[in-house]
């Protein structure tokens, strides 16, 4: 089964903390870390985690999420942008 690594960016650091806790409650290991230099963010903190299938990410979107990127070999592909 293919696993995908995701980088989630947030509007605020508080949103990142809440999201990390949400993933932990769902049994999904994650790590809060600085946003990679090639990506930008309002708060500078992202949450990184791995899922088995991309479709599962849709169930994990909250109002705190600004962008979701899927890590690829040498780059990141934006798969979600919060336009609200």
Secondary structure as UniProt FT lines:
FT   STRAND          4..10
FT   HELIX           13..25
FT   TURN            26..27
FT   STRAND          30..34
FT   TURN            37..38
FT   STRAND          45..51
FT   HELIX           54..60
FT   TURN            63..64
FT   STRAND          65..71
FT   STRAND          76..81
//
